[in-house]
Amino acid sequence: MKSCYSQANIYSLCILYYNMWYIANSYSKG
């Protein structure tokens, strides 16, 4: 995630990607 914070122009995109990743992990764990 550090690479995302260094690029403020895609900060919102990184947040969205992280949220999607988190949700995907939650579902995979049951």
PDB file of N, CA, C and O in Angstrom:
ATOM      1  N   MET A   1       0.835  -1.213   0.000  1.00  0.00           N
ATOM      2  CA  MET A   1       0.000   0.000   0.000  1.00  0.00           C
ATOM      3  C   MET A   1       0.869   1.262   0.000  1.00  0.00           C
ATOM      4  O   MET A   1       0.401   2.323  -0.412  1.00  0.00           O
ATOM      5  N   LYS A   2       2.113   1.170   0.450  1.00  0.00           N
ATOM      6  CA  LYS A   2       2.990   2.343   0.507  1.00  0.00           C
ATOM      7  C   LYS A   2       3.155   2.986  -0.866  1.00  0.00           C
ATOM      8  O   LYS A   2       3.209   4.210  -0.978  1.00  0.00           O
ATOM      9  N   SER A   3       3.236   2.166  -1.907  1.00  0.00           N
ATOM     10  CA  SER A   3       3.397   2.692  -3.262  1.00  0.00           C
ATOM     11  C   SER A   3       2.200   3.545  -3.663  1.00  0.00           C
ATOM     12  O   SER A   3       2.324   4.461  -4.475  1.00  0.00           O
ATOM     13  N   CYS A   4       1.047   3.238  -3.092  1.00  0.00           N
ATOM     14  CA  CYS A   4      -0.163   4.005  -3.396  1.00  0.00           C
ATOM     15  C   CYS A   4      -0.109   5.363  -2.717  1.00  0.00           C
ATOM     16  O   CYS A   4      -0.472   6.375  -3.316  1.00  0.00           O
ATOM     17  N   TYR A   5       0.337   5.388  -1.483  1.00  0.00           N
ATOM     18  CA  TYR A   5       0.377   6.639  -0.731  1.00  0.00           C
ATOM     19  C   TYR A   5       1.358   7.636  -1.350  1.00  0.00           C
ATOM     20  O   TYR A   5       1.195   8.847  -1.200  1.00  0.00           O
ATOM     21  N   SER A   6       2.375   7.124  -2.044  1.00  0.00           N
ATOM     22  CA  SER A   6       3.369   8.005  -2.654  1.00  0.00           C
ATOM     23  C   SER A   6       2.842   8.667  -3.923  1.00  0.00           C
ATOM     24  O   SER A   6       3.463   9.589  -4.452  1.00  0.00           O
ATOM     25  N   GLN A   7       1.700   8.197  -4.408  1.00  0.00           N
ATOM     26  CA  GLN A   7       1.103   8.767  -5.619  1.00  0.00           C
ATOM     27  C   GLN A   7      -0.297   9.270  -5.290  1.00  0.00           C
ATOM     28  O   GLN A   7      -1.277   8.537  -5.419  1.00  0.00           O
ATOM     29  N   ALA A   8      -0.380  10.528  -4.865  1.00  0.00           N
ATOM     30  CA  ALA A   8      -1.648  11.099  -4.407  1.00  0.00           C
ATOM     31  C   ALA A   8      -2.691  11.137  -5.514  1.00  0.00           C
ATOM     32  O   ALA A   8      -3.889  11.141  -5.230  1.00  0.00           O
ATOM     33  N   ASN A   9      -2.255  11.165  -6.777  1.00  0.00           N
ATOM     34  CA  ASN A   9      -3.193  11.253  -7.893  1.00  0.00           C
ATOM     35  C   ASN A   9      -4.028   9.986  -8.048  1.00  0.00           C
ATOM     36  O   ASN A   9      -5.093  10.017  -8.666  1.00  0.00           O
ATOM     37  N   ILE A  10      -3.550   8.862  -7.486  1.00  0.00           N
ATOM     38  CA  ILE A  10      -4.317   7.617  -7.576  1.00  0.00           C
ATOM     39  C   ILE A  10      -4.678   7.114  -6.183  1.00  0.00           C
ATOM     40  O   ILE A  10      -4.945   5.929  -5.985  1.00  0.00           O
ATOM     41  N   TYR A  11      -4.682   8.034  -5.221  1.00  0.00           N
ATOM     42  CA  TYR A  11      -4.967   7.678  -3.825  1.00  0.00           C
ATOM     43  C   TYR A  11      -6.341   7.043  -3.702  1.00  0.00           C
ATOM     44  O   TYR A  11      -6.497   6.000  -3.067  1.00  0.00           O
ATOM     45  N   SER A  12      -7.343   7.679  -4.315  1.00  0.00           N
ATOM     46  CA  SER A  12      -8.712   7.176  -4.232  1.00  0.00           C
ATOM     47  C   SER A  12      -8.819   5.804  -4.886  1.00  0.00           C
ATOM     48  O   SER A  12      -9.567   4.945  -4.418  1.00  0.00           O
ATOM     49  N   LEU A  13      -8.072   5.600  -5.965  1.00  0.00           N
ATOM     50  CA  LEU A  13      -8.110   4.321  -6.665  1.00  0.00           C
ATOM     51  C   LEU A  13      -7.519   3.227  -5.787  1.00  0.00           C
ATOM     52  O   LEU A  13      -8.006   2.096  -5.777  1.00  0.00           O
ATOM     53  N   CYS A  14      -6.475   3.568  -5.058  1.00  0.00           N
ATOM     54  CA  CYS A  14      -5.849   2.605  -4.155  1.00  0.00           C
ATOM     55  C   CYS A  14      -6.797   2.221  -3.029  1.00  0.00           C
ATOM     56  O   CYS A  14      -6.859   1.058  -2.629  1.00  0.00           O
ATOM     57  N   ILE A  15      -7.532   3.196  -2.524  1.00  0.00           N
ATOM     58  CA  ILE A  15      -8.494   2.934  -1.459  1.00  0.00           C
ATOM     59  C   ILE A  15      -9.559   1.964  -1.964  1.00  0.00           C
ATOM     60  O   ILE A  15      -9.936   1.021  -1.268  1.00  0.00           O
ATOM     61  N   LEU A  16     -10.037   2.208  -3.178  1.00  0.00           N
ATOM     62  CA  LEU A  16     -11.054   1.340  -3.764  1.00  0.00           C
ATOM     63  C   LEU A  16     -10.505  -0.068  -3.951  1.00  0.00           C
ATOM     64  O   LEU A  16     -11.181  -1.047  -3.636  1.00  0.00           O
ATOM     65  N   TYR A  17      -9.287  -0.171  -4.461  1.00  0.00           N
ATOM     66  CA  TYR A  17      -8.655  -1.469  -4.683  1.00  0.00           C
ATOM     67  C   TYR A  17      -8.478  -2.216  -3.365  1.00  0.00           C
ATOM     68  O   TYR A  17      -8.731  -3.418  -3.292  1.00  0.00           O
ATOM     69  N   TYR A  18      -8.046  -1.508  -2.328  1.00  0.00           N
ATOM     70  CA  TYR A  18      -7.834  -2.115  -1.020  1.00  0.00           C
ATOM     71  C   TYR A  18      -9.142  -2.639  -0.445  1.00  0.00           C
ATOM     72  O   TYR A  18      -9.184  -3.729   0.126  1.00  0.00           O
ATOM     73  N   ASN A  19     -10.210  -1.859  -0.599  1.00  0.00           N
ATOM     74  CA  ASN A  19     -11.524  -2.273  -0.102  1.00  0.00           C
ATOM     75  C   ASN A  19     -11.986  -3.537  -0.811  1.00  0.00           C
ATOM     76  O   ASN A  19     -12.507  -4.453  -0.175  1.00  0.00           O
ATOM     77  N   MET A  20     -11.797  -3.591  -2.128  1.00  0.00           N
ATOM     78  CA  MET A  20     -12.186  -4.770  -2.911  1.00  0.00           C
ATOM     79  C   MET A  20     -11.390  -5.983  -2.458  1.00  0.00           C
ATOM     80  O   MET A  20     -11.941  -7.076  -2.331  1.00  0.00           O
ATOM     81  N   TRP A  21     -10.082  -5.796  -2.212  1.00  0.00           N
ATOM     82  CA  TRP A  21      -9.210  -6.876  -1.774  1.00  0.00           C
ATOM     83  C   TRP A  21      -9.644  -7.382  -0.403  1.00  0.00           C
ATOM     84  O   TRP A  21      -9.655  -8.587  -0.153  1.00  0.00           O
ATOM     85  N   TYR A  22     -10.000  -6.459   0.478  1.00  0.00           N
ATOM     86  CA  TYR A  22     -10.414  -6.810   1.825  1.00  0.00           C
ATOM     87  C   TYR A  22     -11.709  -7.617   1.799  1.00  0.00           C
ATOM     88  O   TYR A  22     -11.834  -8.620   2.501  1.00  0.00           O
ATOM     89  N   ILE A  23     -12.672  -7.178   0.989  1.00  0.00           N
ATOM     90  CA  ILE A  23     -13.957  -7.866   0.859  1.00  0.00           C
ATOM     91  C   ILE A  23     -13.753  -9.258   0.266  1.00  0.00           C
ATOM     92  O   ILE A  23     -14.373 -10.224   0.711  1.00  0.00           O
ATOM     93  N   ALA A  24     -12.892  -9.355  -0.729  1.00  0.00           N
ATOM     94  CA  ALA A  24     -12.622 -10.642  -1.371  1.00  0.00           C
ATOM     95  C   ALA A  24     -12.043 -11.624  -0.360  1.00  0.00           C
ATOM     96  O   ALA A  24     -12.416 -12.797  -0.345  1.00  0.00           O
ATOM     97  N   ASN A  25     -11.133 -11.148   0.484  1.00  0.00           N
ATOM     98  CA  ASN A  25     -10.536 -12.003   1.509  1.00  0.00           C
ATOM     99  C   ASN A  25     -11.581 -12.434   2.531  1.00  0.00           C
ATOM    100  O   ASN A  25     -11.567 -13.574   2.996  1.00  0.00           O
ATOM    101  N   SER A  26     -12.478 -11.533   2.876  1.00  0.00           N
ATOM    102  CA  SER A  26     -13.520 -11.845   3.848  1.00  0.00           C
ATOM    103  C   SER A  26     -14.411 -12.969   3.334  1.00  0.00           C
ATOM    104  O   SER A  26     -14.781 -13.873   4.083  1.00  0.00           O
ATOM    105  N   TYR A  27     -14.753 -12.902   2.045  1.00  0.00           N
ATOM    106  CA  TYR A  27     -15.607 -13.932   1.455  1.00  0.00           C
ATOM    107  C   TYR A  27     -14.865 -15.262   1.358  1.00  0.00           C
ATOM    108  O   TYR A  27     -15.441 -16.316   1.625  1.00  0.00           O
ATOM    109  N   SER A  28     -13.589 -15.217   0.978  1.00  0.00           N
ATOM    110  CA  SER A  28     -12.818 -16.443   0.804  1.00  0.00           C
ATOM    111  C   SER A  28     -12.614 -17.159   2.134  1.00  0.00           C
ATOM    112  O   SER A  28     -12.480 -18.382   2.174  1.00  0.00           O
ATOM    113  N   LYS A  29     -12.593 -16.393   3.223  1.00  0.00           N
ATOM    114  CA  LYS A  29     -12.409 -16.981   4.543  1.00  0.00           C
ATOM    115  C   LYS A  29     -13.722 -17.547   5.093  1.00  0.00           C
ATOM    116  O   LYS A  29     -13.730 -18.246   6.107  1.00  0.00           O
ATOM    117  N   GLY A  30     -14.816 -17.240   4.421  1.00  0.00           N
ATOM    118  CA  GLY A  30     -16.093 -17.758   4.853  1.00  0.00           C
ATOM    119  C   GLY A  30     -16.774 -16.831   5.823  1.00  0.00           C
ATOM    120  O   GLY A  30     -17.875 -17.124   6.289  1.00  0.00           O
TER     121      GLY A  30
END
